[in-house]
Amino acid sequence: MWSDTVAVYRKEIRAYFTSPIPYIFTALFALLMAWRFFFDDETAFFVFDKADMGRGFFFRLERYLIVLVPIVGMGQWSSEVGRGTIETLMTLPVRTSSLVLGKFLSAWTLILVCLLATLTIPITVSSLGDMDWGPVHGGYLGAFLFCGALLALSVWVSSLTRHQIVAFVLTLVAGIVFVGMYELADKVGSFFGPVFEQLSLASHYQSMGRGVIDLRDLAYFISFIAFFLYLNAQSVENRRYR
């Protein structure tokens, strides 16, 4: 299984990085995040004159990742269906789980590269004074897992349609819902509030952004990813018998 997964992963990675688009996309993403952090009026980094990433960076990063991840994931399966190559893919002597994992891990790697490109921001901040790296480490780990969860959702949605734009919009809406539950938790009463908070991607992500690595947050993200990858595998497997 793992050899097939690695083969699919390598194929997808080569397809990504033989094109200039991912490099341009990553550079633009890093520049955008740097501009918004250092020069945005809401952050006012130079006004406070303090070597601190603060909650603002990871909160703003979350909002951009809600858009970034569906862009990466929207074509994972819908493009195969749209081009008519899904039939060829289904005839390969490769397990469905290997196809799903290989595609997912390659896309997650691309997103990881985008996140790593933003490390120039905390490095710059730390050069200006003593900075607490705990929240930075927790924030980036949370962002990576947050992206993995959104990506697992995205590739499942992508397997349900032949239209990439439809996959993007559906994933974007679903992502907003899973994040927005955190904001609704205080408004829906004492019974549903804790439920919404625990189901929300944002609550677990922001908890890690405070530098607190809780096993419950890790378990949530892993379970979320595993659940939607399972749905993805079932959706793809069904195509073998159509």
C-alpha positions as CSV (number, residue, x, y, z in Angstrom):
1,M,0.0,0.0,0.0
2,W,2.7,2.5,1.0
3,S,4.8,1.9,-2.1
4,D,1.7,2.7,-4.2
5,T,0.9,5.8,-2.1
6,V,4.5,7.1,-2.5
7,A,4.3,6.5,-6.2
8,V,1.1,8.5,-6.5
9,Y,2.6,11.2,-4.2
10,R,5.7,11.6,-6.3
11,K,3.7,11.8,-9.5
12,E,1.5,14.5,-8.1
13,I,4.4,16.5,-6.6
14,R,6.2,16.4,-10.0
15,A,3.1,17.7,-11.6
16,Y,2.9,20.6,-9.1
17,F,6.5,21.7,-9.1
18,T,7.4,21.4,-12.8
19,S,5.0,24.4,-13.3
20,P,6.0,27.9,-12.3
21,I,2.5,28.6,-10.9
22,P,3.0,27.0,-7.4
23,Y,6.2,29.1,-7.0
24,I,4.5,32.3,-8.0
25,F,1.5,31.4,-5.9
26,T,3.6,30.7,-2.8
27,A,5.6,33.9,-3.2
28,L,2.5,36.0,-3.5
29,F,0.9,34.4,-0.5
30,A,4.0,35.0,1.6
31,L,4.2,38.7,0.5
32,L,0.5,39.2,1.2
33,M,0.8,37.8,4.7
34,A,3.9,39.9,5.4
35,W,2.3,43.1,4.1
36,R,-0.9,42.5,6.1
37,F,1.1,41.8,9.3
38,F,3.6,44.6,9.2
39,F,1.6,47.4,7.5
40,D,-2.1,46.7,8.1
41,D,-3.7,49.3,10.3
42,E,-5.5,46.6,12.4
43,T,-2.2,45.0,13.4
44,A,-0.1,48.2,13.7
45,F,3.1,46.2,14.4
46,F,5.4,49.2,14.1
47,V,3.1,51.3,16.3
48,F,3.4,49.0,19.3
49,D,7.1,48.5,18.7
50,K,7.1,45.1,20.3
51,A,8.7,41.8,19.1
52,D,5.4,39.8,19.3
53,M,3.5,37.9,16.7
54,G,0.3,38.3,18.8
55,R,-3.0,36.7,18.1
56,G,-3.5,38.9,15.0
57,F,-1.2,37.1,12.7
58,F,-2.7,33.6,13.1
59,F,-6.2,34.9,13.2
60,R,-5.6,36.7,9.9
61,L,-3.8,33.6,8.5
62,E,-6.9,31.5,9.3
63,R,-9.1,33.7,7.2
64,Y,-6.7,33.4,4.2
65,L,-6.3,29.7,4.6
66,I,-10.1,29.3,4.3
67,V,-9.6,30.5,0.7
68,L,-6.2,29.1,0.0
69,V,-7.0,25.4,0.8
70,P,-10.1,25.1,-1.4
71,I,-8.1,26.5,-4.3
72,V,-5.5,23.8,-3.9
73,G,-8.0,21.0,-3.3
74,M,-10.8,21.9,-5.7
75,G,-9.2,20.1,-8.7
76,Q,-7.8,17.0,-7.0
77,W,-10.7,14.8,-8.4
78,S,-13.0,17.1,-10.3
79,S,-10.3,17.8,-12.8
80,E,-9.8,14.1,-13.4
81,V,-13.5,13.7,-13.9
82,G,-13.7,16.8,-16.2
83,R,-10.8,15.6,-18.4
84,G,-12.2,12.1,-18.5
85,T,-9.0,10.6,-17.0
86,I,-10.8,9.3,-14.0
87,E,-11.7,6.1,-15.9
88,T,-8.0,5.4,-16.7
89,L,-7.1,6.1,-13.1
90,M,-9.7,3.6,-11.8
91,T,-8.2,0.8,-14.0
92,L,-4.7,1.1,-12.5
93,P,-3.7,-1.8,-10.2
94,V,-3.5,0.6,-7.2
95,R,-5.7,0.6,-4.2
96,T,-8.2,3.4,-3.8
97,S,-6.7,4.3,-0.4
98,S,-3.3,4.8,-2.0
99,L,-4.8,7.1,-4.7
100,V,-6.6,9.1,-2.1
101,L,-3.7,9.4,0.3
102,G,-1.1,10.1,-2.4
103,K,-3.2,13.0,-3.8
104,F,-4.0,14.3,-0.3
105,L,-0.4,14.2,0.9
106,S,0.9,15.9,-2.2
107,A,-1.6,18.8,-1.9
108,W,-0.9,19.1,1.8
109,T,2.8,19.3,1.0
110,L,2.1,22.2,-1.4
111,I,0.2,24.0,1.4
112,L,3.0,23.3,3.8
113,V,5.4,25.0,1.4
114,C,3.1,28.1,1.4
115,L,3.2,28.1,5.3
116,L,6.9,27.7,5.4
117,A,7.3,30.7,3.1
118,T,5.7,32.9,5.8
119,L,8.4,31.9,8.3
120,T,10.2,35.0,7.1
121,I,7.7,37.0,9.2
122,P,8.5,35.5,12.7
123,I,12.2,35.4,11.8
124,T,12.1,39.1,11.0
125,V,10.1,39.8,14.2
126,S,12.6,37.9,16.4
127,S,15.5,39.9,14.9
128,L,13.9,43.0,16.3
129,G,13.8,41.8,19.9
130,D,13.2,38.9,22.3
131,M,10.1,37.0,21.1
132,D,8.2,34.1,22.7
133,W,8.4,31.3,20.2
134,G,5.9,29.1,22.0
135,P,2.8,30.6,20.4
136,V,4.6,30.7,17.1
137,H,5.4,26.9,17.2
138,G,1.9,26.1,18.3
139,G,0.3,28.5,15.8
140,Y,2.1,27.0,12.9
141,L,1.4,23.4,14.0
142,G,-2.3,24.4,14.4
143,A,-2.3,26.1,11.0
144,F,-0.8,22.9,9.4
145,L,-3.4,20.7,10.9
146,F,-6.2,23.2,10.2
147,C,-5.1,23.1,6.5
148,G,-5.1,19.3,6.6
149,A,-8.6,19.3,7.9
150,L,-9.9,21.8,5.3
151,L,-8.0,19.9,2.6
152,A,-9.5,16.5,3.5
153,L,-12.9,18.2,3.3
154,S,-12.0,19.8,0.0
155,V,-10.8,16.6,-1.7
156,W,-13.9,14.8,-0.7
157,V,-16.1,17.6,-2.2
158,S,-13.9,17.5,-5.3
159,S,-14.7,13.8,-5.7
160,L,-18.4,14.6,-5.9
161,T,-18.4,16.9,-8.9
162,R,-16.7,17.5,-12.3
163,H,-16.7,21.2,-11.8
164,Q,-13.7,22.8,-10.0
165,I,-15.5,26.0,-9.3
166,V,-18.4,24.1,-7.7
167,A,-15.9,22.2,-5.5
168,F,-14.3,25.5,-4.5
169,V,-17.5,27.2,-3.6
170,L,-18.9,24.3,-1.6
171,T,-15.6,23.8,0.3
172,L,-15.4,27.5,1.0
173,V,-18.9,27.6,2.4
174,A,-18.4,24.4,4.4
175,G,-15.1,25.9,5.8
176,I,-16.8,29.1,6.8
177,V,-19.5,27.1,8.6
178,F,-16.9,24.9,10.5
179,V,-15.0,28.0,11.5
180,G,-18.0,30.2,12.2
181,M,-19.4,27.7,14.7
182,Y,-16.8,29.1,17.1
183,E,-18.4,32.6,16.9
184,L,-21.9,31.1,17.3
185,A,-21.0,29.1,20.4
186,D,-21.9,32.0,22.8
187,K,-25.1,32.7,21.0
188,V,-26.9,29.4,20.8
189,G,-27.4,28.6,24.5
190,S,-25.7,26.6,27.2
191,F,-26.5,23.2,25.6
192,F,-25.5,23.7,21.9
193,G,-22.7,26.2,22.7
194,P,-20.1,23.7,23.9
195,V,-21.1,21.4,21.1
196,F,-20.5,24.1,18.5
197,E,-17.2,25.1,20.1
198,Q,-15.9,21.5,20.1
199,L,-17.0,21.0,16.4
200,S,-15.4,24.2,15.2
201,L,-12.1,24.1,13.5
202,A,-11.3,27.6,14.7
203,S,-11.6,26.8,18.4
204,H,-8.9,24.0,18.2
205,Y,-6.7,26.0,15.9
206,Q,-6.8,29.2,18.0
207,S,-6.1,27.1,21.1
208,M,-2.9,25.9,19.6
209,G,-2.1,29.4,18.5
210,R,-1.8,30.4,22.1
211,G,1.0,27.9,22.5
212,V,-1.1,25.2,24.2
213,I,-0.6,21.8,22.6
214,D,-3.6,19.8,23.9
215,L,-4.0,16.1,22.9
216,R,-7.7,16.8,22.5
217,D,-7.0,19.3,19.7
218,L,-4.6,16.9,18.0
219,A,-7.2,14.1,18.3
220,Y,-9.9,16.4,16.8
221,F,-7.8,17.3,13.7
222,I,-6.7,13.7,13.1
223,S,-10.2,12.4,13.4
224,F,-11.5,15.2,11.1
225,I,-8.9,14.4,8.5
226,A,-9.4,10.6,8.7
227,F,-13.2,10.9,8.5
228,F,-13.3,13.0,5.3
229,L,-10.5,10.9,3.7
230,Y,-12.6,7.9,4.4
231,L,-15.6,9.6,2.7
232,N,-13.3,10.5,-0.2
233,A,-12.1,6.9,-0.6
234,Q,-15.7,5.7,-0.6
235,S,-16.7,8.2,-3.2
236,V,-13.8,7.3,-5.4
237,E,-14.3,3.6,-4.9
238,N,-17.9,3.9,-6.0
239,R,-16.7,5.0,-9.4
240,R,-15.0,1.7,-10.0
241,Y,-18.4,0.0,-10.2
242,R,-20.3,2.6,-12.3
